[in-house]
Every structure is written in structure tokens, then in C-alpha cells.
Amino acid sequence: METFVQQILNGLVLGSMYALVALGYTMVYGVLNLINFAHGDVLMIGAMIGLSLLKLLEAYAPGLPGYAQLAFAILGAIPVTMLVNIIIERVAYRRLRNAPRLAPLITAIGVSILLQTFAMMIWGRSPIPFPQLLSSEPITIGGALISQTQVLLLVLALVAMAGLVLLVERTRMGRAMRAVAENPRVAGLMGVDSNRVIVATFAIGAALAAVAGVMWGANYATITFTMGVLPGLKAFCAAVLGGIGNIYGAMIGGILLGIIEALGAGYIGDLTGGFLGSHYQDIFAFVVLILVLTLRPSGIMGERVADRA
């Protein structure tokens, strides 16, 4: 039982990060009908900026509590990643809105490679250690262990997802997003500025990715310029699992995928004598993607974005 609780906790931590990134995928797809495969690298930029800010704090304001340092890193990384994502939308995607679907896909891959190259030039190609800011003393829950960093990650993910739901459902900008997602032409006739809504969508997705990126570095204690590739692909799998274009689906898909990975690495690894253990946990996400696309292409939530006229 303790092993089961431990794997569930591990899955919730991992799934929370997937969910934050998957929300960026699903929001952009819902509004633009576009898969932004460079979104995982925005997570990487957020982690790199957060680390750079932590080094500044270490030089000019040593002795600050760990929570304050993490808050500073996250709040500093958010505007930078928002700016990066807005530039990506303006330069790479805006002129391709009416292009064949293959063109934005190739452009997204190109943007991903470009971001990785810039990050390698600025921060180097070697893995960079991320400082441990919170106490390493674990918290015991039902016989399982969870670190203070992971608890903070779960709290931040919950707050961010709740804030996004309130934004989409309770604010004027949220109504505009839903209107553009339903039919951008009709939304424009009703006075909705589609360009403004799309820019806001990219900016919000980048903010969530920045939170995930900094907490990813804090949780795994190392970052590198290629760190966004695999989380980005898995977050895409989570968005498809939950139902691409549906924010609730992205949250559910991210959490489920994290739990599936954790349980798969823990239990299936034991059943196979370690052959499919933690070193092979990445395959579970893509097996789930294949099964979903085969058996239920619309995802768990079952909502599909209507074809544009």
C-alpha cells in the first residue's frame, strides 16, 4: 500500500507539470487550430531565466528564504517567457493562419530548434545544476514521502489551473477566447479583436510554462537546453488524452498521464524484472497516445473543435 501511495504522489507531481504545459497546447489549438510544438522549449526558457535570476539573487541579495527566491525566479521568468511566446506568434505563426496545416507544423519545429540553439549559445550545452532552495527533509503522507519542493509544485499547479478556469469562464477576455475558438469570423463581427485574443492566449500559455519550467528545475535539480523536448511531447500526449482544445481535458490528461507513468515505472517494472522500469517510463506516454488516437481520437472529454468555415 505504501508503494501505491508513493507512486500516486509521484504521478501527481509529474502530472501537474504535464498539465501546466498541456494547457498551453490546448489553448492555442482551441483558438488557432494550431499545434505549437515549440511550447516545450518555452518551458526550457522559463527554467533558464529562473536560474539566471537565482544567480543574481545569490550575488546581490544572499540569505533570502528559499520560498522567496523561488517566487522571485518564477515571477521574473513569467514576463520573459510571455514576451518570447508573443514574438513567436507575431513572427512565425501570424502570417500562416490561413496556410495549409503542414506549414505551421514545420515552422513550429523550426522555432523549437531555434530556441534550443539560442539557449545553447547563452547558457552552454552542459547540464546546469539547479540550486536546492527548500529543505530536503521529506514530508510523510500515508507512509509515502514527498519533498517540500513537490508540495509547493502541487500547490502552484492547483492555483494556476484554478486561476485559468476563472479567467476563461468569468472574465471578458475568457468569453472572447471562447468566442474566437468557436468561430473567429463571427467573433470579429461582434467586436472581438481576434489578434488581441490570440496574443493573450500565447502569453497565458507561456506563463504556465514558466511556472512548470522553474519548478521542473527545482524538482530535478538540473536543467539543460534540450530539457523542453520530452516534457513538451508528453504534454502534447496529455492534451490529446484529455481532449485537445478543452482546458479541463488538458488538466485531467496531464494528471492521468503522470499517474500512468509513475504506476507503470513502479509496477510494470517490477513485473518485468526491471526491463520496463524507470529507465523506460517514457514509453508509457506514447503507448497511451497511440491507444487514444486509435480508440478515442477526441480524447476523454470528447469535445472536438469545429471545422473552420
Secondary structure, DSSP 8 states (H G I E B T S, - for coil): -HHHHHHHHHHHHHHHHHHHHHHHHHHHHHHHS---TTHHHHHHHHHHHHHHHHHHHHHHSTT--HHHHHHHHHHHHHHHHHHHHHHHIIIIIGGGTTS-THHHHHHHHHHHHHHHHHHHHHH-SS-EE----S----EEETTEEE-HHHHHHHHHHHHHHHHHHHHHHHSHHHHHHHHHHH-HHHHHHTT--HHHHHHHHHHHHHHHHHHHHHHHHHHHSEE-TTTTHHHHHHHHHHHHHH-TT-HHHHHHHHHHHHHHHHHIIIIIHHHTTTTTSGGGTHHHHHHHHHHHHHH-TT-SS--------
